[in-house]
Amino acid sequence: ALELSGNDHQCLVLKARILCRLNQLSDSLEIFKLIYDQNPRDETAILNLTESFYFNGIIAEAKKLEEQYAPLFQTRSQGKLLDFFKLMEFYLSNNNEKLKEIAKKTLNFDNLNETKKYIENWDLTESLFFLSKQNDTETKKITQNIIWYWNGNIRGADLLKKLGLEVPKTSEI
């Protein structure tokens, strides 16, 4: 399809996602940049480009987009998408304590047996593919578990156990 129409938006997005899943992150980034350049007001293009910057370790560029389009990031999925981008930033900086803080902040302590998506209208699949290609580290394990929780794959109680966290006292929640 791209040979017939090299600028077809849907085909380009699909190609960029496939390249991401194949760990061809710089190629994926170039396509997301092209999509954004074609329509810099397209919210999905902005969000995908931001995610791709994080996957490529280009945090400063991702942050520029977050600042430039702050209202979008603050309102998209009730601001929860910013938690995801913070998670990626802390993963890339190997900050396990900050990762655990995000986990605690986003856990539903009222129902630790619950499994549900934390970020509505956002697909975390690319982040799981991204992490699967990274070196095995404690930081990677923490990040994967948080994403599995956010994706509704594991319960809050499981996340606490996997991260070695205790249920905080009521006054700490």
N, CA, C and O of each residue as an XYZ file, in Angstrom:
692
protein
N       0.828     -1.199      0.000
C       0.000      0.000      0.000
C       0.865      1.253      0.000
O       0.508      2.249     -0.630
N       2.015      1.218      0.709
C       2.878      2.393      0.735
C       3.508      2.659     -0.622
O       3.817      3.806     -0.947
N       3.702      1.609     -1.420
C       4.232      1.819     -2.758
C       3.224      2.554     -3.625
O       3.609      3.359     -4.473
N       1.943      2.290     -3.425
C       0.904      2.967     -4.182
C       0.723      4.404     -3.717
O       0.535      5.312     -4.526
N       0.781      4.595     -2.418
C       0.600      5.936     -1.854
C       1.554      6.077     -0.675
O       1.204      5.729      0.453
N       2.760      6.587     -0.929
C       3.799      6.677      0.089
C       3.489      7.596      1.249
O       4.204      7.574      2.252
N       2.453      8.400      1.148
C       2.102      9.327      2.224
C       0.772      8.986      2.881
O       0.203      9.818      3.589
N       0.269      7.779      2.659
C      -0.991      7.365      3.274
C      -0.806      7.325      4.791
O       0.012      6.566      5.312
N      -1.582      8.157      5.488
C      -1.441      8.327      6.939
C      -1.543      6.995      7.686
O      -0.659      6.661      8.474
N      -2.600      6.242      7.448
C      -2.815      4.989      8.179
C      -1.700      3.985      7.909
O      -1.250      3.289      8.820
N      -1.261      3.913      6.667
C      -0.176      2.990      6.328
C       1.134      3.393      6.994
O       1.897      2.540      7.447
N       1.392      4.701      7.051
C       2.609      5.175      7.700
C       2.602      4.874      9.199
O       3.615      4.454      9.759
N       1.469      5.087      9.836
C       1.362      4.787     11.270
C       1.595      3.302     11.502
O       2.339      2.921     12.405
N       0.969      2.475     10.700
C       1.145      1.029     10.835
C       2.606      0.634     10.613
O       3.147     -0.182     11.359
N       3.237      1.200      9.604
C       4.644      0.894      9.329
C       5.519      1.312     10.509
O       6.404      0.560     10.916
N       5.286      2.494     11.060
C       6.078      2.974     12.198
C       5.910      2.058     13.409
O       6.877      1.772     14.115
N       4.695      1.605     13.645
C       4.450      0.694     14.781
C       5.131     -0.652     14.565
O       5.700     -1.224     15.495
N       5.070     -1.146     13.351
C       5.734     -2.423     13.046
C       7.240     -2.281     13.232
O       7.876     -3.157     13.818
N       7.814     -1.190     12.740
C       9.251     -0.967     12.910
C       9.624     -0.880     14.387
O      10.668     -1.385     14.799
N       8.777     -0.245     15.176
C       9.010     -0.177     16.620
C       9.029     -1.579     17.213
O       9.908     -1.912     18.007
N       8.070     -2.390     16.829
C       7.984     -3.749     17.363
C       9.159     -4.612     16.912
O       9.512     -5.582     17.582
N       9.763     -4.261     15.782
C      10.947     -4.978     15.291
C      12.239     -4.383     15.857
O      13.336     -4.777     15.460
N      12.102     -3.437     16.782
C      13.219     -2.765     17.425
C      14.038     -1.912     16.453
O      15.229     -1.686     16.670
N      13.408     -1.449     15.406
C      14.032     -0.513     14.479
C      13.541      0.886     14.850
O      12.809      1.544     14.111
N      13.983      1.297     16.022
C      13.436      2.486     16.670
C      13.744      3.778     15.924
O      12.884      4.655     15.841
N      14.941      3.915     15.382
C      15.266      5.163     14.673
C      14.467      5.276     13.378
O      14.052      6.373     13.004
N      14.246      4.153     12.689
C      13.407      4.180     11.484
C      11.962      4.522     11.835
O      11.301      5.282     11.127
N      11.488      3.955     12.929
C      10.138      4.251     13.398
C      10.008      5.737     13.730
O       9.011      6.370     13.385
N      11.016      6.289     14.400
C      11.007      7.703     14.755
C      10.931      8.586     13.507
O      10.186      9.566     13.487
N      11.685      8.248     12.480
C      11.673      9.057     11.258
C      10.276      9.087     10.627
O       9.843     10.116     10.108
N       9.593      7.970     10.676
C       8.234      7.934     10.110
C       7.274      8.743     10.976
O       6.424      9.463     10.451
N       7.402      8.631     12.299
C       6.540      9.433     13.171
C       6.823     10.928     12.990
O       5.904     11.742     13.084
N       8.068     11.294     12.736
C       8.390     12.702     12.443
C       7.703     13.138     11.146
O       7.142     14.232     11.077
N       7.747     12.290     10.128
C       7.102     12.597      8.847
C       5.595     12.797      9.032
O       5.018     13.746      8.501
N       4.975     11.907      9.779
C       3.535     12.008     10.038
C       3.224     13.322     10.750
O       2.272     14.020     10.400
N       4.032     13.648     11.743
C       3.838     14.898     12.485
C       4.043     16.107     11.569
O       3.258     17.055     11.607
N       5.085     16.075     10.753
C       5.360     17.197      9.846
C       4.217     17.410      8.854
O       3.938     18.539      8.452
N       3.558     16.314      8.464
C       2.441     16.425      7.535
C       1.235     17.097      8.184
O       0.464     17.779      7.510
N       1.071     16.904      9.492
C      -0.062     17.503     10.191
C       0.297     17.716     11.664
O      -0.048     16.887     12.506
N       0.984     18.814     11.983
C       1.428     19.049     13.357
C       0.305     19.317     14.358
O       0.571     19.480     15.549
N      -0.926     19.366     13.902
C      -2.061     19.555     14.820
C      -2.751     18.228     15.154
O      -3.649     18.183     15.995
N      -2.334     17.174     14.503
C      -2.928     15.859     14.728
C      -2.481     15.343     16.101
O      -1.297     15.090     16.326
N      -3.443     15.192     17.009
C      -3.113     14.799     18.383
C      -2.409     13.446     18.450
O      -1.450     13.281     19.205
N      -2.876     12.489     17.673
C      -2.256     11.163     17.693
C      -0.821     11.232     17.190
O       0.056     10.545     17.713
N      -0.578     12.060     16.177
C       0.786     12.229     15.663
C       1.701     12.807     16.743
O       2.845     12.378     16.893
N       1.193     13.771     17.483
C       1.971     14.393     18.559
C       2.308     13.355     19.632
O       3.452     13.264     20.078
N       1.316     12.584     20.035
C       1.516     11.603     21.097
C       2.441     10.472     20.649
O       3.316     10.048     21.405
N       2.251      9.984     19.422
C       3.119      8.919     18.919
C       4.562      9.387     18.780
O       5.493      8.645     19.093
N       4.746     10.615     18.312
C       6.097     11.154     18.177
C       6.757     11.286     19.545
O       7.937     10.973     19.701
N       6.008     11.742     20.521
C       6.547     11.867     21.878
C       6.992     10.511     22.399
O       8.094     10.376     22.931
N       6.142      9.515     22.248
C       6.490      8.166     22.690
C       7.744      7.674     21.968
O       8.629      7.084     22.588
N       7.819      7.913     20.678
C       8.968      7.464     19.903
C      10.256      8.167     20.352
O      11.319      7.548     20.391
N      10.163      9.443     20.687
C      11.339     10.130     21.227
C      11.824      9.428     22.493
O      13.025      9.217     22.666
N      10.894      9.065     23.379
C      11.294      8.350     24.596
C      11.941      7.011     24.250
O      12.988      6.675     24.803
N      11.341      6.251     23.355
C      11.902      4.952     22.995
C      13.305      5.078     22.413
O      14.116      4.159     22.531
N      13.584      6.198     21.796
C      14.906      6.442     21.226
C      15.844      7.143     22.212
O      16.981      7.464     21.867
N      15.372      7.379     23.427
C      16.197      7.998     24.457
C      16.415      9.486     24.265
O      17.365     10.050     24.808
N      15.544     10.129     23.499
C      15.667     11.557     23.217
C      14.661     12.300     24.103
O      13.653     12.827     23.631
N      14.966     12.320     25.371
C      14.040     12.848     26.379
C      13.786     14.340     26.183
O      12.653     14.799     26.332
N      14.827     15.097     25.850
C      14.668     16.552     25.710
C      13.639     16.898     24.637
O      12.830     17.806     24.828
N      13.662     16.191     23.522
C      12.693     16.455     22.445
C      11.282     16.061     22.879
O      10.313     16.752     22.564
N      11.175     14.959     23.594
C       9.872     14.533     24.105
C       9.308     15.596     25.046
O       8.128     15.940     24.974
N      10.156     16.106     25.919
C       9.724     17.134     26.878
C       9.299     18.416     26.157
O       8.358     19.083     26.588
N       9.981     18.762     25.068
C       9.583     19.950     24.297
C       8.161     19.802     23.784
O       7.369     20.741     23.854
N       7.838     18.622     23.269
C       6.471     18.393     22.792
C       5.477     18.443     23.940
O       4.385     18.993     23.794
N       5.846     17.875     25.077
C       4.961     17.907     26.245
C       4.670     19.350     26.662
O       3.541     19.681     27.024
N       5.690     20.203     26.608
C       5.502     21.610     26.969
C       4.705     22.352     25.894
O       3.793     23.118     26.206
N       5.053     22.119     24.642
C       4.392     22.816     23.537
C       2.905     22.492     23.476
O       2.087     23.353     23.151
N       2.565     21.267     23.787
C       1.169     20.818     23.707
C       0.645     20.436     25.096
O      -0.084     19.455     25.239
N       1.015     21.205     26.102
C       0.659     20.893     27.489
C      -0.829     20.604     27.690
O      -1.157     19.628     28.365
N      -1.747     21.408     27.137
C      -3.166     21.104     27.352
C      -3.562     19.710     26.838
O      -4.373     19.026     27.462
N      -3.002     19.302     25.727
C      -3.286     17.960     25.191
C      -2.834     16.897     26.179
O      -3.587     15.973     26.488
N      -1.627     17.020     26.666
C      -1.084     16.010     27.576
C      -1.795     16.015     28.924
O      -1.923     14.970     29.563
N      -2.252     17.170     29.354
C      -2.934     17.263     30.642
C      -4.353     16.706     30.590
O      -4.875     16.226     31.596
N      -4.975     16.774     29.410
C      -6.355     16.307     29.310
C      -6.471     14.895     28.735
O      -7.440     14.194     29.025
N      -5.514     14.472     27.937
C      -5.601     13.154     27.308
C      -5.583     12.076     28.390
O      -4.660     12.011     29.202
N      -6.598     11.246     28.389
C      -6.745     10.179     29.387
C      -6.633     10.733     30.803
O      -6.030     10.114     31.679
N      -7.213     11.889     31.012
C      -7.244     12.562     32.319
C      -5.837     12.794     32.869
O      -5.618     12.727     34.078
N      -4.892     13.065     31.977
C      -3.520     13.338     32.382
C      -2.690     12.100     32.667
O      -1.500     12.200     32.966
N      -3.311     10.941     32.574
C      -2.604      9.701     32.908
C      -1.523      9.345     31.889
O      -0.598      8.593     32.197
N      -1.641      9.878     30.692
C      -0.616      9.630     29.693
C       0.718     10.245     30.129
O       1.785      9.725     29.800
N       0.651     11.350     30.866
C       1.877     11.943     31.408
C       2.565     10.990     32.378
O       3.793     10.961     32.457
N       1.775     10.210     33.117
C       2.370      9.200     34.004
C       3.175      8.191     33.186
O       4.263      7.779     33.589
N       2.630      7.800     32.035
C       3.343      6.854     31.176
C       4.664      7.452     30.693
O       5.695      6.779     30.711
N       4.635      8.702     30.264
C       5.865      9.320     29.774
C       6.871      9.522     30.909
O       8.076      9.402     30.692
N       6.388      9.826     32.114
C       7.286      9.890     33.275
C       7.900      8.514     33.536
O       9.087      8.397     33.840
N       7.080      7.486     33.414
C       7.573      6.123     33.595
C       8.718      5.841     32.632
O       9.737      5.277     33.030
N       8.559      6.230     31.369
C       9.614      6.018     30.379
C      10.867      6.821     30.731
O      11.988      6.330     30.591
N      10.667      8.055     31.188
C      11.809      8.882     31.587
C      12.568      8.240     32.742
O      13.797      8.173     32.714
N      11.852      7.772     33.750
C      12.500      7.156     34.901
C      13.140      5.814     34.531
O      14.176      5.446     35.085
N      12.529      5.089     33.601
C      13.145      3.856     33.114
C      14.490      4.181     32.463
O      15.505      3.556     32.770
N      14.486      5.160     31.565
C      15.703      5.510     30.827
C      16.803      6.048     31.737
O      17.986      5.918     31.423
N      16.421      6.654     32.865
C      17.421      7.179     33.795
C      17.726      6.197     34.928
O      18.424      6.541     35.881
N      17.198      4.970     34.820
C      17.435      3.916     35.822
C      17.068      4.361     37.231
O      17.791      4.073     38.184
N      15.961      5.053     37.362
C      15.537      5.578     38.654
C      14.440      4.684     39.244
O      13.249      4.962     39.108
N      14.871      3.616     39.897
C      13.930      2.633     40.439
C      13.019      3.224     41.512
O      11.844      2.864     41.591
N      13.544      4.116     42.327
C      12.719      4.711     43.377
C      11.579      5.538     42.791
O      10.448      5.465     43.272
N      11.869      6.316     41.765
C      10.818      7.114     41.117
C       9.805      6.201     40.419
O       8.608      6.487     40.414
N      10.283      5.112     39.837
C       9.363      4.152     39.216
C       8.398      3.593     40.255
O       7.198      3.486     40.004
N       8.925      3.241     41.412
C       8.071      2.699     42.479
C       7.097      3.748     43.003
O       5.972      3.421     43.383
N       7.531      5.018     43.023
C       6.620      6.095     43.429
C       5.445      6.204     42.455
O       4.302      6.388     42.872
N       5.732      6.088     41.163
C       4.655      6.124     40.170
C       3.715      4.943     40.390
O       2.495      5.093     40.322
N       4.282      3.777     40.651
C       3.446      2.594     40.895
C       2.508      2.852     42.068
O       1.308      2.600     41.969
N       3.045      3.351     43.171
C       2.214      3.612     44.347
C       1.160      4.678     44.066
O       0.021      4.575     44.523
N       1.553      5.700     43.311
C       0.622      6.788     42.990
C      -0.557      6.288     42.150
O      -1.673      6.791     42.282
N      -0.310      5.311     41.299
C      -1.342      4.877     40.355
C      -2.099      3.628     40.798
O      -3.064      3.225     40.149
N      -1.674      3.022     41.884
C      -2.380      1.839     42.385
C      -3.734      2.210     42.970
O      -3.898      3.272     43.569
N      -4.701      1.320     42.787
C      -6.006      1.489     43.415
C      -5.984      0.695     44.720
O      -6.261     -0.505     44.730
N      -5.657      1.367     45.807
C      -5.530      0.688     47.093
C      -6.885      0.265     47.659
O      -6.940     -0.535     48.592
N      -7.967      0.790     47.109
C      -9.299      0.379     47.558
C      -9.661     -1.007     47.048
O     -10.508     -1.682     47.634
N      -9.027     -1.438     45.962
C      -9.310     -2.753     45.403
C      -8.044     -3.293     44.741
O      -7.855     -3.139     43.534
N      -7.190     -3.917     45.522
C      -5.925     -4.438     45.003
C      -6.105     -5.700     44.160
O      -5.149     -6.176     43.547
N      -7.315     -6.240     44.126
C      -7.577     -7.414     43.283
C      -8.093     -7.026     41.901
O      -8.299     -7.883     41.042
N      -8.295     -5.749     41.699
C      -8.834     -5.245     40.436
C      -7.795     -5.331     39.312
O      -6.601     -5.112     39.513
N      -8.300     -5.656     38.136
C      -7.485     -5.560     36.919
C      -8.278     -4.732     35.920
O      -9.379     -5.113     35.522
N      -7.718     -3.608     35.521
C      -8.351     -2.778     34.506
C      -7.299     -1.855     33.912
O      -6.244     -1.624     34.503
N      -7.603     -1.344     32.751
C      -6.660     -0.438     32.092
C      -6.581      0.868     32.872
O      -7.596      1.439     33.271
N      -5.366      1.320     33.076
C      -5.143      2.579     33.780
C      -5.276      3.767     32.829
O      -5.829      4.804     33.196
N      -4.772      3.612     31.615
C      -4.795      4.704     30.640
C      -5.775      4.338     29.527
O      -5.483      3.490     28.683
N      -6.911      4.970     29.535
C      -7.905      4.709     28.499
C      -7.444      5.314     27.173
O      -6.771      6.345     27.148
N      -7.806      4.674     26.102
C      -7.531      5.163     24.746
C      -6.041      5.310     24.443
O      -5.643      6.194     23.685
N      -5.226      4.451     25.031
C      -3.797      4.432     24.705
C      -3.326      2.988     24.727
O      -3.583      2.250     25.678
N      -2.642      2.602     23.677
C      -2.160      1.235     23.524
C      -0.735      1.136     24.063
O       0.169      1.804     23.561
N      -0.537      0.311     25.072
C       0.775      0.140     25.683
C       1.599     -0.962     25.017
O       2.693     -1.281     25.481
N       1.086     -1.537     23.944
C       1.759     -2.659     23.290
C       3.166     -2.305     22.840
O       4.098     -3.080     23.055
N       3.332     -1.131     22.210
C       4.663     -0.766     21.723
C       5.659     -0.660     22.871
O       6.831     -1.005     22.714
N       5.199     -0.184     24.020
C       6.114     -0.070     25.154
C       6.559     -1.449     25.636
O       7.705     -1.621     26.053
N       5.672     -2.419     25.582
C       6.052     -3.778     25.974
C       7.038     -4.383     24.964
O       7.983     -5.072     25.350
N       6.815     -4.123     23.682
C       7.780     -4.575     22.674
C       9.130     -3.880     22.892
O      10.182     -4.518     22.849
N       9.083     -2.571     23.127
C      10.307     -1.810     23.379
C      11.084     -2.435     24.537
O      12.280     -2.700     24.419
N      10.401     -2.666     25.650
C      11.071     -3.212     26.833
C      11.579     -4.637     26.605
O      12.616     -5.023     27.145
N      10.857     -5.405     25.816
C      11.279     -6.794     25.585
C      12.629     -6.868     24.889
O      13.324     -7.879     24.992
N      13.007     -5.814     24.186
C      14.279     -5.783     23.456
C      15.414     -5.166     24.277
O      16.553     -5.104     23.813
N      15.109     -4.714     25.483
C      16.115     -4.074     26.327
C      16.830     -5.115     27.187
O      16.335     -6.225     27.378
N      18.001     -4.739     27.701
C      18.757     -5.629     28.583
C      17.958     -5.919     29.845
O      17.213     -5.069     30.333
N      18.123     -7.127     30.365
C      17.431     -7.498     31.591
C      18.088     -6.811     32.780
O      19.247     -7.064     33.108
N      17.328     -5.947     33.407
C      17.782     -5.225     34.597
C      16.624     -5.153     35.578
O      15.480     -5.440     35.225
N      16.922     -4.776     36.787
C      15.878     -4.576     37.782
C      14.935     -3.453     37.334
O      13.724     -3.533     37.537
N      15.495     -2.420     36.732
C      14.697     -1.294     36.247
C      13.709     -1.754     35.176
O      12.553     -1.332     35.166
N      14.165     -2.608     34.291
C      13.276     -3.144     33.251
C      12.145     -3.949     33.883
O      10.988     -3.805     33.488
N      12.467     -4.792     34.860
C      11.434     -5.616     35.508
C      10.386     -4.746     36.202
O       9.187     -5.012     36.111
N      10.846     -3.716     36.888
C       9.913     -2.813     37.566
C       8.989     -2.156     36.539
O       7.771     -2.120     36.715
N       9.583     -1.643     35.474
C       8.807     -0.940     34.447
C       7.813     -1.869     33.771
O       6.656     -1.499     33.569
N       8.251     -3.066     33.420
C       7.340     -4.025     32.792
C       6.160     -4.346     33.700
O       5.019     -4.400     33.242
N       6.428     -4.557     34.969
C       5.342     -4.894     35.896
C       4.341     -3.760     36.027
O       3.136     -3.999     36.105
N       4.829     -2.531     36.053
C       3.912     -1.392     36.127
C       3.050     -1.346     34.861
O       1.839     -1.139     34.935
N       3.675     -1.537     33.718
C       2.909     -1.510     32.464
C       1.924     -2.675     32.417
O       0.797     -2.498     31.954
N       2.306     -3.831     32.871
C       1.358     -4.957     32.914
C       0.164     -4.614     33.804
O      -0.977     -4.936     33.473
N       0.433     -3.958     34.937
C      -0.667     -3.532     35.809
C      -1.545     -2.516     35.086
O      -2.769     -2.649     35.075
N      -0.931     -1.510     34.487
C      -1.692     -0.485     33.769
C      -2.473     -1.063     32.600
O      -3.508     -0.520     32.214
N      -1.991     -2.146     32.042
C      -2.646     -2.768     30.894
C      -3.741     -3.744     31.335
O      -4.444     -4.312     30.499
N      -3.883     -3.935     32.645
C      -4.908     -4.843     33.161
C      -4.496     -6.300     33.142
O      -5.350     -7.182     33.228
N      -3.183     -6.574     33.028
C      -2.704     -7.950     32.973
C      -2.436     -8.552     34.345
O      -2.509     -9.769     34.514
N      -2.125     -7.706     35.327
C      -1.898     -8.202     36.685
C      -2.664     -7.322     37.673
O      -3.003     -6.177     37.375
N      -2.928     -7.883     38.852
C      -3.649     -7.169     39.905
C      -2.713     -6.222     40.656
O      -1.493     -6.372     40.607
N      -3.290     -5.263     41.339
C      -2.504     -4.357     42.172
C      -1.728     -5.103     43.240
O      -0.581     -4.759     43.526
N      -2.343     -6.130     43.841
C      -1.656     -6.926     44.857
C      -0.422     -7.604     44.264
O       0.614     -7.704     44.922
N      -0.538     -8.070     43.021
C       0.606     -8.703     42.359
C       1.717     -7.690     42.120
O       2.896     -7.997     42.298
N       1.338     -6.486     41.718
C       2.333     -5.447     41.477
C       3.079     -5.116     42.770
O       4.307     -5.026     42.775
N       2.343     -4.938     43.855
C       2.991     -4.653     45.138
C       4.004     -5.736     45.486
O       5.127     -5.440     45.895
N       3.601     -6.982     45.322
C       4.476     -8.113     45.660
C       5.711     -8.125     44.761
O       6.830     -8.288     45.248
N       5.514     -7.955     43.454
C       6.631     -8.002     42.511
C       7.616     -6.865     42.731
O       8.808     -7.018     42.466
N       7.128     -5.725     43.214
C       8.000     -4.575     43.453
C       8.530     -4.526     44.885
O       9.325     -3.651     45.229
N       8.085     -5.471     45.717
C       8.529     -5.506     47.104
C       8.006     -4.343     47.920
O       8.683     -3.849     48.821
N       6.789     -3.904     47.597
C       6.185     -2.771     48.293
C       5.115     -3.259     49.258
O       4.474     -4.286     49.037
N       4.938     -2.508     50.320
C       3.887     -2.830     51.283
C       2.696     -1.911     51.055
O       2.831     -0.812     50.518
N       1.534     -2.381     51.474
C       0.354     -1.537     51.423
C       0.541     -0.428     52.441
O       0.745     -0.704     53.623
N       0.476      0.843     51.997
C       0.673      1.940     52.955
C      -0.484      2.031     53.933
O      -1.604      1.603     53.652
N      -0.179      2.598     55.085
C      -1.232      2.850     56.070
C      -2.205      3.856     55.474
O      -1.836      4.620     54.582
N      -3.418      3.863     55.945
C      -4.472      4.721     55.397
C      -4.028      6.174     55.350
O      -4.358      6.878     54.395
N      -3.305      6.638     56.328
C      -2.886      8.040     56.358
C      -1.854      8.369     55.290
O      -1.650      9.542     54.978
N      -1.189      7.347     54.717
C      -0.167      7.565     53.680
C      -0.754      7.575     52.281
O      -0.077      7.982     51.337
N      -1.983      7.140     52.125
C      -2.599      7.037     50.785
C      -3.067      8.390     50.321
O      -3.609      8.512     49.222
